[in-house]
Amino acid sequence: MTEKIDNIQTLIKINVEANEGYRTAASCVNDGLLSTFLNNNAIKRKEFAAKLMEKAKLKEVKSGLSSDLHKVWMEIKSAPKKFNGKAVLEECEKGEKHALKEYDKVLSGKDFPKDLADILEIQKREIKSNLEEISSLKKEQKEEDANRNRETPVP
């Protein structure tokens, strides 16, 4: 049972980190729709973590150093223009791919109670769907970034 709790804690941590990452990403873009998309994902991942914490009867799980470093890097990468939605989405994409790998790892060969297994599968599907949406947005954002950067002088 301890291994299962450790696995759930790992997923909780990933979702806490994703929440923080999406909030950071939303503050790094100068596009209202993209910022809303990122903030909505932050809320969703916070809900994922809360649901898993409730099931595992945990009170608190904090993000790790890797998340903190990733957030700083994201801020630095987008700082020169503050409009680089594509770069921010690329980082979100990396995070979602990592999350999917962790969900796969936790779900493979583990015998969770049905209600918990269902929650994990639903969350995994939502992350996968979000990853597909990020990939699509990334293509759109490349052109928007180019237009915005041409129109807005950077001091």
FIVEX-650753 format. One line per 2 residues: their letters; for each residue x, z, y of N, C-alpha, C, CB. Coordinates in steps of 0.001 Angstrom, whole numbers, plus 500000, padded with zeros to 6 digits. Glycine has a CB too. Layout:
residues N
a) X/Z/Y/X/Z/Y/X/Z/Y/X/Z/Y; ...
//
This chain:
residues 155
mt) 500815/500000/498798/500000/500000/500000/500859/500000/501268/499073/501204/499997; 502012/500652/501215/502889/500706/502386/503343/499313/502792/504106/501591/502105
ek) 503653/498452/501811/504072/497086/502127/502953/496342/502847/504479/496332/500847; 501731/496533/502408/500598/495874/503064/500458/496348/504505/499296/496142/502291
id) 500605/497646/504729/500521/498184/506092/501657/497629/506941/500566/499733/506077; 502862/497560/506370/503995/496986/507101/503713/495534/507482/505282/497073/506257
ni) 503127/494780/506552/502794/493384/506831/501749/493277/507946/502279/492694/505556; 500760/494135/507906/499730/494127/508949/500354/494529/510288/498556/495087/508580
qt) 501261/495513/510259/501947/495905/511493/502741/494736/512075/502880/497098/511232; 503348/493946/511208/504087/492776/511670/503152/491810/512389/504781/492073/510490
li) 501981/491581/511807/501024/490664/512439/500471/491249/513734/499870/490345/511475; 500261/492547/513760/499801/493191/514992/500849/492988/516085/499529/494711/514763
ki) 502096/493233/515734/503191/493076/516691/503253/491636/517207/504534/493472/516043; 503105/490677/516310/503122/489266/516703/501991/488969/517682/503005/488357/515463
nv) 500817/489545/517433/499688/489310/518328/499852/490028/519662/498402/489750/517665; 500441/491216/519651/500736/491922/520904/501735/491095/521718/501302/493359/520623
ea) 502769/490592/521043/503768/489767/521714/503155/488467/522234/504925/489459/520761; 502251/487878/521457/501594/486646/521896/500745/486912/523130/500725/486058/520767
ne) 500043/488039/523141/499249/488415/524309/500148/488488/525543/498532/489771/524074; 501255/489175/525412/502184/489310/526538/502783/487960/526929/503305/490297/526187
gy) 503127/487162/525918/503699/485842/526183/502730/484922/526896/504139/485202/524895; 501481/484917/526461/500482/484070/527119/500217/484529/528544/499178/484070/526325
rt) 500198/485840/528771/500012/486341/530147/501180/485897/531023/499886/487896/530163; 502384/485996/530483/503563/485554/531227/503481/484054/531490/504860/485899/530455
aa) 503123/483305/530463/503018/481853/530606/502000/481478/531678/502632/481212/529268; 500866/482168/531709/499830/481875/532705/500357/482086/534119/498594/482754/532469
sc) 501256/483049/534286/501806/483314/535615/502913/482328/535979/502340/484738/535687; 503377/481540/535013/504482/480610/535240/504015/479196/535564/505374/480576/534031
vn) 502731/478971/535565/502235/477621/535841/501415/477628/537124/501386/477089/534657; 501388/476494/537762/500626/476355/538998/499514/475333/538756/501550/475921/540194
dg) 498731/475609/537752/497630/474733/537367/496506/475651/536906/498055/473695/536236; 495416/475662/537642/494319/476582/537364/493741/476462/535965/493240/476368/538349
ll) 493538/475242/535495/492966/475059/534160/493925/475517/533070/492594/473599/533940; 495181/475175/533226/496187/475587/532239/496343/477107/532257/497552/474900/532522
st) 496354/477685/533434/496457/479139/533553/495271/479818/532870/496531/479557/535037; 494082/479277/533055/492887/479823/532400/493000/479713/530886/491623/479094/532886
fl) 493457/478559/530405/493655/478366/528963/494614/479418/528416/494194/476946/528670; 495719/479629/529109/496726/480588/528654/496198/482022/528713/497996/480463/529501
nn) 495491/482352/529775/494908/483695/529872/493855/483936/528785/494283/483900/531256; 493071/482923/528484/492076/483057/527404/492762/483306/526063/491192/481791/527318
na) 493890/482641/525853/494639/482873/524614/495221/484276/524575/495757/481843/524465; 495641/484774/525721/496150/486155/525791/495052/487130/525369/496653/486494/527232
ik) 493866/486917/525870/492734/487788/525522/492433/487705/524030/491481/487405/526338; 492415/486486/523514/492121/486291/522093/493130/487017/521211/492109/484801/521753
rk) 494418/486898/521557/495443/487524/520728/495410/489052/520847/496824/486999/521117; 495008/489562/522006/494819/491001/522157/493688/491474/521241/494513/491363/523636
ef) 492635/490672/521168/491520/490993/520262/491958/490942/518801/490352/490022/520489; 492797/489960/518452/493325/489885/517085/494066/491177/516739/494269/488660/516925
aa) 494950/491591/517644/495738/492808/517404/494829/494022/517268/496751/493033/518546; 493835/494125/518146/492921/495274/518111/492149/495315/516792/491936/495218/519299
kl) 491720/494167/516324/490962/494096/515066/491835/494552/513892/490443/492650/514821; 493071/494088/513868/493984/494482/512794/494361/495958/512898/495247/493616/512826
me) 494541/496442/514111/494855/497860/514296/493700/498737/513803/495156/498158/515782; 492504/498298/514077/491319/499040/513617/491274/499080/512088/490020/498396/514174
ka) 491506/497948/511467/491470/497881/510000/492584/498715/509367/491585/496425/509534; 493764/498718/509997/494903/499462/509450/494931/500912/509944/496211/498763/509824
kl) 493962/501242/510796/493863/502601/511357/495146/503008/512096/493566/503616/510237; 495652/502068/512910/496851/502326/513712/496441/502514/515169/497884/501162/513573
ke) 497194/503331/515875/496871/503605/517274/497621/502700/518246/497176/505045/517593; 498902/502406/517946/499694/501625/518887/500837/500908/518170/500247/502526/519999
vk) 501077/499676/518589/502227/498903/518143/502757/498205/519373/501858/497880/516995; 504035/498368/519650/504634/497761/520841/505369/496487/520473/505592/498743/521531
sg) 505516/495627/521478/506263/494397/521247/507739/494730/521125/506021/493373/522385; 508482/493766/520619/509901/493994/520377/510788/493338/521409/510272/493499/519021
ls) 512070/493517/521237/513065/492977/522147/513014/491455/522189/514450/493442/521742; 512778/490825/521045/512757/489361/521028/511666/488832/521942/512550/488838/519601
sd) 510533/489505/521975/509445/489111/522858/509858/489252/524315/508195/489947/522576; 510511/490350/524649/510953/490581/526022/511937/489504/526461/511592/491968/526153
lh) 512884/489163/525595/513858/488132/525919/513188/486769/526075/514938/488068/524842; 512208/486491/525208/511490/485226/525267/510741/485110/526601/510508/485103/524076
kv) 510118/486190/527042/509384/486169/528311/510330/485908/529481/508634/487497/528521; 511474/486554/529480/512450/486356/530559/512917/484905/530562/513665/487320/530399
wm) 513214/484384/529377/513658/482997/529278/512584/482055/529814/514002/482643/527821; 511311/482326/529470/510219/481472/529916/510129/481488/531444/508883/481926/529288
ei) 510297/482651/532040/510242/482751/533492/511403/481999/534130/510256/484216/533927; 512579/482111/533552/513748/481418/534094/513576/479908/533961/515034/481876/533376
ks) 513103/479466/532809/512968/478025/532567/511973/477382/533535/512524/477770/531120; 510910/478109/533876/509902/477512/534746/510144/477809/536221/508535/478003/534352
ap) 511079/478691/536550/511291/479134/537927/511646/478014/538909/512373/480154/537949; 512509/477066/538545/512896/476078/539548/511725/475313/540161/513844/475108/538941
kk) 510711/475062/539396/509611/474281/539944/508272/474999/539856/509520/472965/539233; 508159/475987/539063/506919/476749/538880/505727/475853/538541/506613/477547/540137
fn) 505961/474612/538222/504877/473711/537866/505073/473123/536475/504763/472596/538891; 506115/473537/535794/506469/472887/534551/505611/473377/533391/507929/473114/534247
gk) 504365/472926/533393/503427/473315/532350/503874/472859/530973/502064/472760/532649; 504498/471706/530900/504954/471196/529609/505980/472138/528987/505552/469791/529767
av) 506944/472606/529784/507964/473530/529260/507322/474832/528791/509034/473825/530335; 506367/475323/529545/505681/476557/529165/504907/476345/527869/504730/477026/530291
le) 504220/475211/527765/503464/474911/526541/504387/474744/525336/502627/473643/526733; 505579/474203/525555/506533/474084/524446/506902/475465/523909/507805/473329/524899
ec) 507070/476421/524800/507385/477784/524362/506191/478418/523657/507812/478648/525559; 505002/478166/524146/503795/478669/523472/503674/478062/522075/502526/478349/524308
ek) 504000/476793/521977/503959/476097/520694/504922/476740/519697/504301/474609/520879; 506131/477063/520160/507112/477729/519286/506567/479067/518803/508457/477939/520028
ge) 505962/479817/519714/505404/481111/519353/504283/480996/518331/504899/481811/520583; 503424/480000/518502/502316/479817/517571/502815/479377/516192/501324/478791/518125
kh) 503833/478537/516167/504415/478134/514874/505000/479338/514157/505504/477055/515073; 505664/480206/514897/506214/481432/514313/505083/482310/513775/507053/482210/515362
al) 504030/482446/514539/502892/483269/514108/502283/482717/512812/501814/483328/515222; 502119/481410/512738/501561/480810/511521/502439/481093/510308/501393/479299/511701
ke) 503756/480995/510478/504671/481295/509366/504495/482731/508900/506135/481051/509782; 504356/483641/509844/504189/485051/509485/502861/485293/508787/504289/485931/510726
yd) 501792/484676/509263/500491/484804/508593/500584/484249/507179/499380/484068/509392; 501240/483087/507014/501407/482508/505675/502168/483458/504763/502139/481161/505756
kv) 503247/484029/505308/504069/484942/504523/503255/486165/504084/505302/485382/505335; 502505/486734/505001/501713/487933/504702/500604/487614/503700/501107/488517/505996
ls) 499982/486461/503852/498853/486113/502980/499277/485627/501599/498017/485055/503638; 500496/485133/501474/500917/484583/500187/501141/485684/499162/502190/483759/500353
gk) 500386/485623/498117/500579/486544/497002/500148/487976/497241/501981/486546/496632; 499566/488269/498388/499143/489634/498665/497673/489780/498311/499392/490007/500146
df) 497358/490909/497769/495977/491181/497374/495354/492149/498373/495911/491759/495929; 494811/491612/499445/494170/492435/500462/492689/492601/500129/494347/491811/501869
pk) 492080/493674/500599/490631/493789/500456/489974/492566/501093/490104/495109/501107; 488851/492135/500555/488206/490896/500997/487948/490863/502503/486900/490709/500260
dl) 487454/491954/503061/487151/491930/504493/488410/491726/505332/486458/493225/504906; 489515/492329/504940/490770/492153/505663/491333/490754/505436/491791/493213/505230
ad) 491279/490272/504215/491754/488917/503913/490961/487882/504717/491634/488623/502394; 489664/488105/504846/488829/487192/505634/489256/487185/507101/487345/487588/505520
il) 489516/488364/507647/489967/488467/509038/491284/487725/509222/490125/489946/509455; 492218/487929/508301/493526/487265/508393/493387/485749/508323/494452/487752/507273
ei) 492544/485271/507427/492337/483817/507298/491690/483234/508552/491463/483507/506068; 490725/483934/509118/490066/483467/510340/491070/483409/511487/488877/484390/510710
qk) 491866/484463/511632/492866/484476/512696/493876/483356/512503/493580/485826/512744; 494299/483151/511283/495264/482086/510998/494675/480718/511376/495669/482105/509497
re) 493418/480489/511018/492769/479211/511370/492686/479033/512881/491357/479135/510759; 492377/480108/513598/492283/480017/515055/493646/479741/515682/491694/481307/515631
ik) 494685/480343/515141/496031/480082/515650/496408/478624/515389/497064/481038/514994; 496078/478123/514207/496375/476724/513867/495621/475771/514798/496004/476433/512392
sn) 494366/476072/515057/493571/475255/515966/494160/475301/517376/492106/475733/515980; 494589/476476/517792/495199/476627/519109/496500/475836/519194/495456/478108/519414
le) 497266/475835/518127/498513/475070/518091/498230/473581/518292/499254/475301/516752; 497187/473089/517672/496811/471680/517837/496396/471394/519279/495665/471311/516873
ei) 495668/472335/519880/495252/472161/521268/496464/472193/522207/494238/473252/521663; 497413/473067/521939/498635/473137/522752/499387/471814/522672/499547/474305/522285
ss) 499489/471247/521472/500187/469959/521311/499514/468869/522143/500222/469542/519821; 498202/468864/522144/497458/467886/522926/497648/468111/524426/495974/467947/522570
lk) 497567/469362/524844/497750/469690/526265/499154/469353/526749/497467/471169/526505; 500119/469520/525873/501514/469244/526229/501674/467786/526648/502455/469569/525047
ke) 501034/466888/525941/501113/465462/526282/500492/465198/527658/500404/464608/525205; 499328/465799/527905/498669/465636/529200/499503/466253/530324/497272/466270/529171
qk) 500069/467403/530034/500778/468166/531060/502041/467465/531531/501126/469539/530538; 502677/466710/530662/503917/466016/531041/503664/465122/532247/504467/465177/529856
ee) 502581/464357/532214/502266/463457/533327/501839/464247/534568/501155/462469/532920; 501046/465285/534378/500609/466100/535512/501798/466779/536192/499592/467154/535051
da) 502728/467279/535401/503924/467915/535965/504700/466922/536825/504829/468468/534841; 504865/465722/536316/505622/464709/537046/504946/464418/538385/505751/463414/536209
nr) 503626/464253/538377/502900/463992/539617/503008/465161/540586/501435/463699/539319; 502817/466348/540098/502844/467545/540936/504238/467761/541525/502410/468779/540126
nr) 505256/467544/540736/506620/467756/541212/507031/466705/542249/507591/467735/540036; 506473/465492/542152/506747/464463/543160/506076/464827/544483/506258/463076/542672
et) 504880/465407/544391/504094/465706/545598/504519/467000/546293/502628/465794/545242; 505142/467914/545574/505440/469226/546138/506942/469429/546263/504826/470335/545279
pv) 507409/469576/547502/508848/469833/547666/509191/471244/547193/509273/469647/549145; 510343/471352/546571/510819/472653/546109/511902/473108/547087/511367/472583/544622
p) 511735/474322/547641/512723/474790/548631/514088/475004/548010/512253/476084/549280
//
